Amino acid sequence: MENVTTLTPLKQPIVFELEGFHVPLGQGSLLFFLALLNYMVVLLGNGVVVGVIIFDKALHRPMFVMVGNLAVCDLLGGTAVLIRLMIYFLTGQKRISYVSAIAQAFSVHTYGAAVQTILAAMSYDRYLAVCEPLRYNAVMTSARLVFSCVLAWLVALLCIGVLFALNVGTPLCGITIKHVYCSNRAILRLACGPTPINNIYGLCMSWSLSTGTFLAIAFSYIRILHACIKQGRSDNSIRTKAFQTCASHLVVYLLFEIASLIIIMSYRFPSVSQNVRKFFSIMLIIAPPAINPVIYGLLTKELRRSIIKQFTTRVTPKQSQRVR
């Protein structure tokens, strides 16, 4: 009788229960503070980058528009996970409704896909700027820029939309999500029976998206390095700047890909420790949104100058009015 009850499909409204981290007694407040601090860094860093790019017309250029799109993507990923994580640390609340679980999972997967497509678009823009400087303005027009950004988001949304569309109508027989946050695979593990179509599409989509963006980024940056090495023979500063730019981009991208691969493979091997799986999955989503504004935004000279200018021009008038 117990097995029959377990395999009985659940009816709406379904309320899941997240397994979450094991929080020692009395440590919830400290973990809440750390999560809040991380979220504040994500909001401040990406919010400042987006705001400055919007208000400073001098930054209405392809490179910075794409940095702004990356910042929006980071805000999506960080918000989707950190808010729920803070609630869990502060109140111990593990229950989450079906709609909220699907929304969180969809946001997390969209973040993961959009990061890759936006990085690929950024590498294509840098390839044109370095390797085709005379044709850059003619090729990267405003229409081409809008098309590149829309395409990056559209590919991500389409891939993830199909992934979740396949889940519609899948009967669920469990409520305990053995993860820190909701994901497509974690929810499908609660299905009453095998889901081969979902699994095959998920693997094929993940492999195709990761491989496609990797090849695009690798091609672009290999050409950039080749061009900069040739031009840098007469000017070492050009070579140094080019290597620093490419290194920072590729390091963050490769770290994202390695962490993603570990997560995907860990679901295919049940023997992998749950704590290891949770650690890598949570770091993949909360660390890059806090680091990316520094790497792609604040370390860029034009953006850094614009940020300083925006803050000084708003602080100086107020001080002058007080003096008067």
C-alpha positions in Angstrom: 0.0 0.0 0.0 2.9 2.4 0.7 4.3 2.0 -2.8 0.9 2.6 -4.4 0.5 5.8 -2.4 3.9 7.0 -3.4 3.2 6.5 -7.1 -0.1 8.3 -7.0 0.2 11.5 -9.1 -0.2 14.7 -7.1 -3.0 17.1 -7.8 -2.8 20.9 -7.9 -2.2 22.9 -5.9 1.2 21.3 -5.4 3.6 22.6 -2.7 7.2 21.5 -2.9 9.7 21.3 -0.1 13.3 22.3 -0.8 15.9 20.2 1.0 18.3 23.1 1.2 21.5 23.3 3.2 22.0 21.8 6.6 22.1 24.9 8.8 23.6 24.4 12.3 21.5 25.7 15.1 22.0 29.5 15.6 23.9 30.0 12.3 20.9 31.0 10.3 21.2 34.7 11.0 24.9 34.7 10.0 24.2 32.9 6.7 21.3 35.3 6.1 23.6 38.3 6.5 26.2 36.8 4.1 23.5 36.1 1.5 22.1 39.6 2.0 25.6 41.1 1.6 26.1 39.1 -1.6 22.8 40.2 -3.0 23.6 43.9 -2.1 26.8 43.6 -4.0 25.0 42.0 -7.0 22.3 44.8 -7.0 24.8 47.6 -6.5 27.4 46.5 -9.0 25.1 45.5 -11.8 22.6 48.4 -11.0 25.3 51.0 -11.2 26.6 49.5 -14.5 23.2 49.4 -16.1 22.3 52.9 -14.9 25.5 54.6 -16.0 25.2 52.9 -19.5 21.6 54.1 -19.8 22.2 57.8 -18.8 25.7 58.4 -20.3 25.2 58.8 -24.1 28.9 58.4 -24.6 28.5 54.7 -23.6 25.8 54.0 -26.1 28.2 51.8 -28.0 28.1 48.1 -28.8 30.6 47.0 -26.2 28.8 48.7 -23.3 25.3 47.9 -24.5 26.3 44.2 -24.3 27.9 44.7 -20.9 24.5 46.2 -19.9 22.7 43.1 -21.1 25.1 40.9 -19.2 24.4 42.9 -16.1 20.7 42.5 -16.5 21.2 38.7 -16.9 23.3 38.6 -13.7 20.5 40.5 -11.9 18.0 37.9 -13.1 20.1 34.9 -11.9 21.1 36.5 -8.5 17.6 37.6 -7.7 16.0 34.2 -8.6 18.2 32.4 -6.1 19.3 34.7 -3.4 15.9 36.0 -2.3 14.6 32.5 -1.7 17.9 31.6 0.0 17.7 34.5 2.4 14.1 33.6 3.3 15.3 30.1 4.0 18.2 31.2 6.2 16.1 33.7 8.1 12.9 31.8 8.7 13.8 28.2 7.9 10.9 28.1 5.4 11.5 25.3 2.9 8.0 25.2 1.3 7.5 26.6 -2.2 4.5 26.6 -4.5 4.4 24.8 -7.8 4.2 28.1 -9.8 7.0 29.7 -7.7 9.2 26.6 -8.3 8.7 26.7 -12.0 9.3 30.4 -12.1 12.6 30.1 -10.2 13.7 27.1 -12.3 12.9 28.9 -15.5 14.8 32.1 -14.4 17.8 30.1 -13.3 18.0 28.1 -16.6 17.4 31.3 -18.6 20.3 33.0 -16.7 22.6 30.1 -17.5 21.7 30.0 -21.2 21.7 33.8 -21.7 25.1 34.3 -20.0 26.6 32.0 -22.7 24.8 33.6 -25.7 25.6 37.2 -24.5 29.3 36.3 -24.0 29.4 34.9 -27.5 27.9 38.1 -28.8 30.4 40.1 -26.9 33.3 38.1 -28.3 32.0 38.7 -31.8 31.9 42.4 -31.2 35.4 42.4 -29.9 36.6 40.4 -32.9 35.2 43.0 -35.2 36.7 45.9 -33.3 40.2 44.4 -33.2 40.4 42.4 -36.4 38.2 44.6 -38.6 38.7 48.1 -37.2 38.1 49.9 -40.6 34.9 48.0 -41.2 33.7 48.0 -37.6 31.3 51.0 -37.8 29.9 49.8 -41.1 29.3 46.2 -39.8 28.3 46.8 -36.2 25.4 49.3 -37.0 22.7 50.1 -34.5 20.4 47.6 -36.2 23.1 44.9 -36.1 23.7 45.6 -32.4 20.0 45.3 -31.6 19.7 42.2 -33.6 22.7 40.6 -31.8 21.3 41.4 -28.3 17.8 40.3 -29.2 19.1 37.1 -30.8 21.2 36.3 -27.7 18.1 36.6 -25.5 15.8 34.9 -28.0 18.0 31.8 -28.3 18.2 31.4 -24.6 14.5 31.9 -24.0 13.6 29.6 -26.9 15.9 26.8 -25.7 14.6 27.0 -22.1 11.0 27.6 -23.2 11.0 24.3 -25.1 12.7 22.5 -22.1 9.9 23.5 -19.8 7.1 23.1 -22.4 8.1 19.4 -22.5 7.4 19.2 -18.7 3.7 20.3 -19.1 1.4 17.5 -18.0 4.2 15.4 -16.5 2.7 13.7 -13.4 4.6 14.2 -10.2 4.6 11.8 -7.3 6.9 13.6 -4.8 7.2 16.9 -3.1 10.8 17.0 -1.8 13.2 18.8 -4.1 16.7 17.6 -3.1 18.4 20.9 -4.0 19.1 24.4 -2.7 16.9 25.9 -5.4 14.5 24.6 -8.0 15.8 23.4 -11.3 14.3 21.5 -14.2 16.1 18.3 -13.4 15.4 18.5 -9.7 11.6 18.8 -10.4 11.7 16.0 -13.0 13.2 13.6 -10.5 9.8 13.8 -8.8 8.1 12.4 -11.9 6.0 9.3 -11.5 7.8 7.5 -14.3 10.7 7.9 -16.7 11.0 11.1 -18.8 13.3 10.1 -21.7 12.2 12.9 -24.1 12.9 15.5 -21.5 16.3 14.0 -20.6 17.4 13.7 -24.3 16.4 17.2 -25.2 18.0 18.6 -22.0 21.3 16.9 -22.7 21.3 17.8 -26.4 20.3 21.4 -25.8 22.9 21.9 -23.1 25.6 20.3 -25.2 24.7 22.2 -28.4 24.4 25.6 -26.6 27.7 25.1 -24.6 29.6 23.8 -27.7 28.2 26.4 -30.0 29.1 29.4 -27.7 32.5 27.9 -26.9 33.4 27.6 -30.6 32.2 31.1 -31.3 34.2 32.6 -28.3 37.3 30.5 -29.0 37.3 31.5 -32.7 36.9 35.2 -31.9 39.5 35.4 -29.2 42.1 33.3 -31.1 41.8 35.8 -33.9 42.0 38.7 -31.5 45.1 37.3 -29.9 46.7 36.6 -33.3 45.9 40.2 -34.5 47.2 41.8 -31.3 50.4 39.8 -31.3 51.1 41.0 -34.8 50.3 44.6 -34.0 52.0 44.4 -30.6 55.4 43.9 -32.1 55.7 47.7 -32.5 53.8 48.6 -29.3 54.0 46.4 -26.2 51.1 48.3 -24.5 48.7 47.0 -27.1 49.8 43.4 -26.5 49.5 43.7 -22.8 46.1 45.3 -22.9 44.8 42.7 -25.3 46.1 39.8 -23.2 44.5 41.2 -20.1 41.2 41.7 -21.8 41.1 38.2 -23.3 42.3 36.5 -20.2 39.6 38.0 -17.9 36.9 37.2 -20.4 38.0 33.6 -21.0 38.7 32.8 -17.3 35.2 33.8 -16.2 33.7 31.9 -19.2 35.7 28.8 -18.6 34.9 28.8 -14.8 31.2 29.1 -15.7 31.5 26.2 -18.2 33.4 24.0 -15.8 30.9 24.6 -13.0 28.0 24.0 -15.3 29.5 20.7 -16.6 30.1 19.5 -13.0 26.4 20.2 -12.1 25.1 18.5 -15.3 27.3 15.4 -14.8 26.6 15.2 -11.1 22.9 14.6 -11.8 23.8 11.7 -14.0 25.8 10.1 -11.2 23.7 9.6 -8.0 26.8 8.6 -6.0 28.1 12.2 -6.1 27.8 13.8 -2.7 24.7 16.1 -2.3 26.8 18.7 -0.5 29.3 18.9 -3.4 26.5 19.2 -5.9 24.8 22.0 -3.8 28.1 23.9 -3.3 29.0 24.0 -7.0 25.4 24.8 -8.1 25.0 27.7 -5.7 28.5 29.2 -6.4 27.7 29.1 -10.1 24.8 31.5 -9.7 25.7 33.8 -6.8 29.5 34.3 -7.6 29.5 35.5 -11.3 26.8 38.1 -10.8 28.9 39.7 -8.1 32.2 39.4 -10.0 31.1 40.2 -13.6 30.5 43.9 -13.0 34.1 44.3 -11.8 35.6 42.4 -14.7 33.4 43.6 -17.6 32.4 47.0 -16.2 34.3 48.7 -13.4 37.7 47.7 -14.9 36.9 49.2 -18.2 38.4 52.7 -18.3 35.5 54.5 -20.1 32.9 53.0 -17.8 34.9 53.7 -14.7 35.4 57.3 -15.7 31.7 57.6 -16.4 30.8 56.2 -13.0 33.0 58.7 -11.2 31.7 61.5 -13.4 28.0 60.6 -12.7 28.6 60.5 -8.9 30.8 63.6 -8.7 28.4 65.7 -10.8 25.5 64.7 -8.5 27.4 65.3 -5.2 29.2 68.5 -6.1 26.0 70.6 -6.8 24.5 69.6 -3.5 27.7 70.6 -1.7 27.8 74.0 -3.5 24.1 74.7 -2.6 24.9 74.0 1.1 27.8 76.5 0.9 25.6 79.2 -0.6 
